Amino acid sequence: MPIYEYRCGKCEHVSSVFVRSAHAEVKARCEHCGSTRMKRLMSRVARTKTDQDVLDELGVPGAGGRPEDAYKDPRQIGRWVEKRFEDYGMDVPEETRQMIDAARDGELPDPIKDL
């Protein structure tokens, strides 16, 4: 069941059209102005990351053999915090985001430097 995207020739807005079958005739209408002067767009394609992609991007948690060693890899700093905020459907507070970004750049907060 594809979803096609169309750009309106009148107002230039993009509209999505859900189609029950790839073989069905599509009569697209602009969601914004109601025009039928629609041009089909090339839709974006999503690619799922493999486990190896994630490891390459973020490193191996606890690569040093101890769980606390994960915090010594700057790519891992803040990952757990970001995941928890995402799980609860919340945005990461700006101050927390700044601390995570700084840690990833190698500026660890004092309590973590001593690990």
C-alpha positions as CSV (number, residue, x, y, z in Angstrom):
1,M,0.0,0.0,0.0
2,P,2.1,2.9,-1.3
3,I,1.9,6.5,-0.3
4,Y,2.7,8.9,-3.2
5,E,3.8,12.5,-2.9
6,Y,2.7,15.2,-5.3
7,R,3.6,18.9,-5.7
8,C,0.7,21.2,-6.4
9,G,1.1,23.2,-9.7
10,K,-0.9,26.0,-8.2
11,C,0.3,26.6,-4.6
12,E,3.5,24.5,-4.7
13,H,2.6,22.6,-1.5
14,V,3.4,18.9,-1.3
15,S,0.6,16.4,-0.5
16,S,0.7,12.7,0.3
17,V,-1.8,10.3,-1.2
18,F,-2.4,6.9,0.3
19,V,-3.2,4.3,-2.4
20,R,-4.6,0.8,-1.5
21,S,-2.9,-0.8,-4.5
22,A,0.1,0.1,-6.6
23,H,-2.0,-0.6,-9.7
24,A,-4.9,1.7,-8.7
25,E,-5.5,5.0,-10.6
26,V,-4.5,8.0,-8.5
27,K,-6.6,11.2,-8.6
28,A,-4.4,13.5,-6.5
29,R,-5.9,16.7,-5.1
30,C,-3.9,19.3,-3.2
31,E,-4.6,19.1,0.6
32,H,-4.0,22.9,0.8
33,C,-5.9,24.5,-2.1
34,G,-7.9,21.7,-3.6
35,S,-6.2,22.0,-7.0
36,T,-5.9,18.9,-9.2
37,R,-2.8,20.3,-11.0
38,M,-0.5,17.8,-9.3
39,K,2.9,16.5,-10.3
40,R,4.2,13.2,-8.8
41,L,7.4,13.5,-6.9
42,M,10.2,11.0,-6.3
43,S,9.6,9.9,-2.7
44,R,12.4,9.6,-0.1
45,V,13.7,6.2,0.7
46,A,14.6,5.1,4.2
47,R,17.3,2.7,4.9
48,T,17.4,0.7,8.2
49,K,20.7,0.7,10.0
50,T,22.3,-2.7,10.6
51,D,23.9,-3.5,13.9
52,Q,27.3,-3.0,12.3
53,D,26.3,0.5,11.1
54,V,25.4,1.4,14.7
55,L,28.6,0.0,16.1
56,D,30.6,1.8,13.4
57,E,28.8,5.1,14.2
58,L,28.7,4.9,18.0
59,G,31.4,2.4,19.0
60,V,31.1,-0.7,21.1
61,P,29.6,-0.1,24.5
62,G,32.0,-1.3,27.2
63,A,34.8,-2.0,24.7
64,G,37.3,-2.0,27.6
65,G,35.6,-5.0,29.2
66,R,34.0,-3.0,32.1
67,P,30.6,-1.2,31.7
68,E,32.1,2.1,33.0
69,D,34.5,2.0,30.1
70,A,31.7,2.9,27.7
71,Y,31.8,6.4,29.2
72,K,35.4,6.8,28.1
73,D,34.4,6.5,24.5
74,P,33.1,10.0,23.5
75,R,30.8,8.5,20.9
76,Q,28.8,6.8,23.8
77,I,28.5,9.9,26.0
78,G,24.8,10.8,26.4
79,R,23.5,8.0,24.3
80,W,21.6,6.5,27.2
81,V,20.2,9.9,28.2
82,E,19.0,10.6,24.7
83,K,17.4,7.2,24.4
84,R,15.5,7.7,27.7
85,F,14.2,11.1,26.6
86,E,13.1,9.6,23.2
87,D,11.4,6.7,25.0
88,Y,9.3,9.2,27.0
89,G,8.5,11.3,24.0
90,M,10.4,14.3,25.4
91,D,12.9,16.7,23.9
92,V,16.3,16.7,25.5
93,P,16.6,20.0,27.5
94,E,19.0,22.5,25.9
95,E,21.4,22.5,28.9
96,T,21.6,18.7,28.8
97,R,22.1,18.7,25.0
98,Q,25.0,21.2,25.5
99,M,26.6,18.9,28.1
100,I,26.3,15.8,25.9
101,D,27.7,17.6,22.9
102,A,30.6,19.0,25.0
103,A,31.3,15.5,26.3
104,R,31.4,14.1,22.8
105,D,33.9,16.7,21.9
106,G,36.1,15.5,24.8
107,E,35.1,18.0,27.5
108,L,33.9,15.7,30.2
109,P,32.2,17.0,33.3
110,D,34.3,16.7,36.5
111,P,32.5,13.7,38.1
112,I,33.1,11.6,34.9
113,K,36.8,12.5,34.5
114,D,37.7,10.6,37.6
115,L,36.4,7.2,36.4
